[in-house]
């Protein structure tokens, strides 16, 4: 006599779960803003440099920022900086694209791994435009005259393009060397959505087992 009510509740739970999963899929398809970067220099030794650059294609461009934090690795002293960049490494570096060329040139000791998190933000996410901003990272030898990992230049690159008409802003991440890796970092809202979906699945399975035992 209670079967119709159970079936209705199960249908509602499935509908809620489907909505959560659909929302999760839409979030997953959007370009993330938070990434984790790792550079493995174990095949090299001695001193070297990491070159962090935030470059505007043409001016003016919609505002964009790149915030680097959670550094690990054998960092030495700052060698030079130019343009709209502040902070320290290891520590937190904040790049802006107010100038055409924004660069942080850092002394490092090679032979181990370097890692950091990078979060992008700024007006480019909601402002229409057709001029992008690029974040890149290069590894150079002690003389600062030869690139390591990729003899042609950068190990990795992020291309930030602003909103264009109905098209949303986008971030394209690329690596150009086997020693470099980029992984997206899920936001808290995505973790909450995933946890909620898993909890609903567990609840539905428990109710199904109880219903089977009492049938």
C-alpha positions as CSV (number, residue, x, y, z in Angstrom):
1,X,0.0,0.0,0.0
2,X,3.0,2.2,0.5
3,X,4.7,1.3,-2.8
4,X,3.4,4.3,-4.8
5,X,4.8,6.7,-2.2
6,X,8.1,5.0,-2.2
7,X,8.2,5.1,-6.0
8,X,7.3,8.8,-6.0
9,X,10.0,9.6,-3.5
10,X,12.6,7.6,-5.5
11,X,11.6,9.5,-8.6
12,X,12.0,12.8,-6.9
13,X,15.4,11.8,-5.6
14,X,16.5,10.7,-9.0
15,X,15.3,14.0,-10.5
16,X,17.3,16.0,-7.9
17,X,20.4,13.8,-8.5
18,X,20.1,14.3,-12.3
19,X,19.9,18.1,-11.8
20,X,23.0,18.1,-9.6
21,X,24.9,16.0,-12.1
22,X,23.8,18.2,-14.9
23,X,24.9,21.3,-13.0
24,X,28.3,19.6,-12.3
25,X,28.8,18.9,-16.0
26,X,28.2,22.5,-16.9
27,X,30.7,23.6,-14.3
28,X,33.3,21.1,-15.5
29,X,32.9,22.3,-19.1
30,X,33.7,25.9,-18.2
31,X,37.4,26.9,-18.2
32,X,38.7,26.8,-14.6
33,X,40.4,29.8,-13.0
34,X,42.7,27.9,-10.6
35,X,45.5,25.6,-11.7
36,X,48.5,23.8,-10.2
37,X,51.8,23.9,-12.1
38,X,54.8,21.5,-11.6
39,X,58.3,21.7,-13.2
40,X,60.7,18.8,-12.8
41,X,64.3,19.9,-13.2
42,X,65.8,16.6,-11.9
43,X,67.7,16.2,-15.2
44,X,69.6,19.5,-14.7
45,X,72.0,20.7,-12.1
46,X,73.5,23.9,-10.8
47,X,72.0,27.4,-10.9
48,X,69.3,28.6,-13.3
49,X,66.4,31.0,-13.7
50,X,62.6,30.8,-13.8
51,X,61.1,33.5,-16.0
52,X,57.5,34.4,-15.2
53,X,55.9,36.7,-17.8
54,X,52.4,38.2,-18.2
55,X,52.1,39.8,-21.6
56,X,49.4,41.8,-23.4
57,X,48.9,41.1,-27.1
58,X,48.0,44.7,-27.8
59,X,47.0,47.7,-25.6
60,X,44.5,48.4,-24.4
61,X,43.2,45.0,-23.2
62,X,40.6,44.1,-20.7
63,X,42.1,43.9,-17.2
64,X,43.5,40.5,-16.1
65,X,45.4,39.3,-13.1
66,X,47.5,36.2,-12.3
67,X,48.1,35.4,-8.6
68,X,50.8,32.8,-7.9
69,X,51.1,31.2,-4.5
70,X,51.9,27.9,-2.7
71,X,55.4,27.8,-4.1
72,X,57.7,24.9,-3.5
73,X,61.3,24.3,-4.7
74,X,64.8,25.7,-4.2
75,X,64.2,29.4,-4.8
76,X,67.0,31.9,-4.5
77,X,66.9,35.7,-4.7
78,X,65.0,37.8,-7.2
79,X,67.2,38.7,-10.1
80,X,64.9,41.3,-11.8
81,X,61.3,42.4,-12.2
82,X,59.6,44.7,-14.7
83,X,56.1,46.1,-15.1
84,X,53.0,45.4,-13.1
85,X,54.1,42.6,-10.7
86,X,54.5,42.6,-6.9
87,X,55.2,40.2,-4.1
88,X,57.9,37.6,-3.5
89,X,58.8,34.0,-4.5
90,X,58.4,31.8,-2.6
91,X,55.4,33.7,-1.2
92,X,52.8,35.3,-3.4
93,X,53.3,37.0,-6.7
94,X,50.5,39.2,-8.3
95,X,50.7,40.1,-11.9
96,X,48.6,42.7,-13.6
97,X,48.3,43.5,-17.3
98,X,48.3,47.2,-17.0
99,X,51.6,47.4,-18.8
100,X,52.5,45.6,-22.0
101,X,55.4,43.6,-20.5
102,X,55.2,42.3,-16.9
103,X,58.1,40.0,-15.9
104,X,59.6,38.3,-12.8
105,X,63.0,36.7,-13.3
106,X,64.0,34.4,-10.3
107,X,67.2,32.7,-9.3
108,X,66.7,29.0,-8.6
109,X,68.8,25.9,-7.9
110,X,68.1,23.1,-10.4
111,X,67.9,19.4,-9.7
112,X,64.5,19.2,-8.0
113,X,60.8,20.0,-8.5
114,X,59.2,23.4,-8.5
115,X,55.5,23.9,-8.1
116,X,53.0,26.7,-7.5
117,X,49.3,27.4,-7.8
118,X,48.0,30.1,-10.2
119,X,44.6,31.8,-10.1
120,X,43.4,34.1,-12.9
121,X,40.8,36.9,-12.5
122,X,40.0,40.4,-13.7
123,X,37.7,42.3,-16.0
124,X,38.4,40.1,-19.0
125,X,36.0,37.5,-17.5
126,X,33.0,39.8,-18.1
127,X,34.2,42.6,-20.4
128,X,33.9,42.4,-24.2
129,X,37.2,42.7,-26.1
130,X,39.4,41.1,-28.7
131,X,42.8,41.5,-27.1
132,X,44.1,38.7,-25.0
133,X,46.8,38.3,-22.3
134,X,49.3,35.5,-22.0
135,X,51.0,34.1,-18.9
136,X,54.2,32.1,-19.7
137,X,57.0,30.4,-17.8
138,X,60.5,29.7,-19.1
139,X,63.5,27.9,-17.5
140,X,67.0,29.2,-18.4
141,X,70.5,28.1,-17.6
142,X,73.0,29.9,-15.4
143,X,74.1,32.2,-18.1
144,X,70.4,33.1,-18.9
145,X,71.2,32.7,-22.5
146,X,69.8,29.2,-23.2
147,X,66.4,27.7,-22.5
148,X,66.2,24.4,-20.7
149,X,63.4,21.8,-21.1
150,X,62.3,23.4,-24.4
151,X,65.2,24.9,-26.4
152,X,62.7,27.0,-28.3
153,X,61.4,28.9,-25.3
154,X,58.5,28.5,-22.8
155,X,57.8,25.4,-20.8
156,X,54.1,26.3,-20.6
157,X,51.6,29.0,-21.4
158,X,48.1,30.2,-20.5
159,X,46.2,32.3,-23.1
160,X,43.4,34.4,-21.6
161,X,40.8,35.7,-24.0
162,X,38.1,38.2,-22.9
163,X,34.4,37.8,-23.5
164,X,33.5,38.4,-27.2
165,X,29.8,39.0,-27.8
166,X,27.9,36.0,-26.8
167,X,31.1,33.9,-26.3
168,X,32.4,33.7,-22.7
169,X,35.9,34.5,-21.7
170,X,38.3,31.5,-22.1
171,X,41.6,30.3,-20.7
172,X,43.7,27.9,-22.8
173,X,46.5,26.0,-21.0
174,X,49.4,24.5,-23.0
175,X,52.7,22.8,-22.1
176,X,55.7,22.6,-24.4
177,X,58.0,20.3,-22.5
178,X,57.8,16.9,-20.8
179,X,59.2,18.4,-17.6
180,X,56.1,20.7,-17.2
181,X,52.6,19.8,-16.1
182,X,49.4,21.7,-15.5
183,X,46.3,20.5,-13.6
184,X,43.1,22.2,-12.9
185,X,42.2,22.7,-9.2
186,X,38.5,22.2,-8.4
187,X,36.7,25.1,-6.7
188,X,35.0,24.6,-3.4
189,X,31.5,24.8,-5.0
190,X,32.4,21.9,-7.3
191,X,33.5,19.8,-4.4
192,X,30.3,20.6,-2.6
193,X,28.2,19.7,-5.6
194,X,30.1,16.4,-6.0
195,X,29.8,15.6,-2.3
196,X,26.0,16.3,-2.5
197,X,25.6,14.0,-5.5
198,X,27.5,11.2,-3.8
199,X,25.4,11.6,-0.6
200,X,22.2,11.4,-2.6
201,X,23.4,8.2,-4.4
202,X,24.2,6.6,-1.0
203,X,20.8,7.6,0.4
204,X,19.0,6.1,-2.6
205,X,20.9,2.9,-2.3
206,X,20.2,2.5,1.4
207,X,16.5,3.1,0.9
208,X,16.5,0.6,-1.9
209,X,18.1,-2.1,0.3
210,X,15.6,-1.3,3.1
211,X,12.7,-1.6,0.7
212,X,13.9,-4.9,-0.6
213,X,14.3,-6.3,2.9
214,X,10.8,-5.3,4.0
215,X,9.0,-6.3,0.8
